[in-house]
Each structure stands twice: as C-alpha cells, then as structure tokens.
Amino acid sequence: MKRVRVVVLGAGVVGFSTAVCVAEALPLCSVTVLAERFSPDTTSDGAAGIAFAAEFPDIPLERQRRWFKDSFDHLLAIAQSQHSPDAGIMLSSGWQIFKEVPAKKKPFWSDFVIGFRTMTDGELKRFPDHRFGQAFTTVKCECSSYLPWLEERFRKAGGRVEQRKVNSLQELSNSFDVIVNCSGLGSKVLVGDTSVYPVRGQVLKVEAPWLTHFIRDGDGKTYIYPGMHSVTVGGTRQEGDWRLHVDQGDTESILERCSRLEPSLKKAKVLSQWVGLRPSRRNPRVERETVELQGRTLPVVHNYGHGGWGVTIAWGTALDALGLVRQCLKEMPHQAKL
C-alpha cells in the first residue's frame, strides 16, 4: 500500500505537537516536519510557557475547554513522570492578580488546573495595588527543553525533519499528499492570511532561586514565572510591532514593574534578554481547505494563530488537526486509504 506523505510546516510548539500526534496515530503515513528554523531559534523557545488561557471571541467555549483540557492533561502527565526534567515540564503554583475585579471571577479553564480558588484578603495584602486574585497550580513548559524532546519523540515514531525555507505551497505539490500548515506568523505570506499579526514580547531570564511562586498581573503585561534553571520576568504586548531587537527601555520597565510585585527581584542577576513575535489572530485557525497546486488538488489542514497561548493549547489543537487529517485520508482515492 502506498504511504500517504504528510508535511507539517513549522517547528514550534504547535508544529511539533501536531507532527507527533499525526506520526504516532497514523503509522501508515510518512510525516515530515519542514521549517526554516528549529529550536533554539523558534518563537516558542522564548515563551514563558505557563498554562492558562484567554478566551477567543468566535470559537465555541466547549471547543476551547477541550483544547485547554487536552493540553493540560498531556503536560501534567509528563510533569508527573520520569520525563519531567528532560521535557522541561514542571508544576507551578502561584497567583494571578487584578487591579479591578474581573467580570468573570472563574475563567473557563479553572476546573482543569489544580486547586483553583479566590485569594484571601490576607494573601492580597502583599499586592496593595490589586483588589482581586486567583490562586492555583498549573504546569510550566520550558520549550528550549520541550521542543528537542518532542522532536526526538517524533523521530522515534518514524518522522523525518528537514530544514529549509518554504516560500509557497506550490513548492510542495509534487512531494506531499497532505499539507499541515503550522507556520504561525509565516501564514501571512505563505497562505496570504492578512488577519495574522505580530504581538511583540520581550522577556528577561534572571537568577532568583529563592522565588518559587509565579505572579501574573491580570492585564498580561507583568509576570514572574520561576522555572527549572532561572526565573522568566516580563513583559510586553506590543501589537503590530515587528522589532526583534532588545529594547533597553522595555528592559528597565519590566524590571521596575516586576520588582514592584516582588521587591526581592532587585537582588536578581539578569542572565539573558529575549524578544519574540507572538503569531496572533482574532481566533486561532484550526480548519481544513482544498487548494489547487500546479494542477493537483491537495488538502491543507491549518493550525496556527495561537498568539501568546501556543504552549497552553498546542496539544489540544494538534488533536483537532489530527482529526482533520484523518478526514482528508478518508476522502482520498482508494489506493491511499488507511
């Protein structure tokens, strides 16, 4: 039987999650990950990688709940296994705090994280500018470890990896039978999606081993996330900003804001600074379409536009994308059926 050739475009957390799901579930497919950049040079590599979510306006809440739960359960299982240090996934407890009481005191994902509750007045005393808070335990995923771990898992499932720039889907028409597009911000050019835009994020890694709890301001701009080897502090959310160089003004602002929440950070040594562009969209695009490429009709499954929530929902959207690939296979001519 002829193997169905599947290509996954993109080697970030969404691309490799999708590639692993397809390669492990559909062993009769030959799966190739094709990307210009791999870890440690992807946007995912610098992500703070802590799992909780924003609500997307036009996607049914049930689907968003499934994306979150599937991803959280997947990451939690790794965090509680012997793979935890290699995969860079750990449990993380802490607080999300708000200057004003939010309209929804219990977000849709609160049932899936561990021990979610409203903070007490006593706990809030240390944050005098904030009026409301949530305490919970979630998972933190360090993609600089997780991506190589996923890549190894993908190769074990028979997957192939190729590093090159793809300028157009036309280039792939003769080599593959199904295209899975996880190219993030690259989809702006690759599939002409004008609704994708960058949200610039700058973060610092600091040495502060005494910090064990995360603190996140509800506006998403100021956060402190202790990790396995350092603490990530941030950040910025600059929409439509394509600058990839470190901005000294942003660095000073980040340190000043984070030190206000956690005064001991004034004693922390800055280890590194990083900038990444979140591939944002009003809603992530997880759907399929059929395209004509050089006289050949090919199915394309899209899975991109996660913004700053890539790590949080990557596995959930990857399972959805796997379902779409299965549909594509069912509709193929008989000789390609699995």
Buried (B, 14 or more C-beta within 10 A) or exposed (E): EEBBBBBBBBBBBBBBBBBBBBBBBBEEBBBBBBBBBBBEEBBBBBBBBBBBBBEBEEBEEEBBBBBBBBBBEBBBEBBEEEBBEBBBBBBBBBBBBBEEEBEEEEBBBBEBBEEBEEBEEEEBEEBEEBEBBBBBBBBBBBBBBBBBBBBEBBBEBEBBBEEEEBEEBEBBBEEBBBBBBBBBBBBBEBBEBEEBBBBBBBBBBBEBEEBEBBBBBBEEBBBBBBBEEBBBBBBBBBEEBEEEEEBEEBBEBBBEBBBBBBEEBEEBEBEEBBBBBBBBBBBBBBEBEEBEBEEEEBBBBBBBBBBBBBBBBBBBBBBBBBBBBBEBBEEBEEEBEE
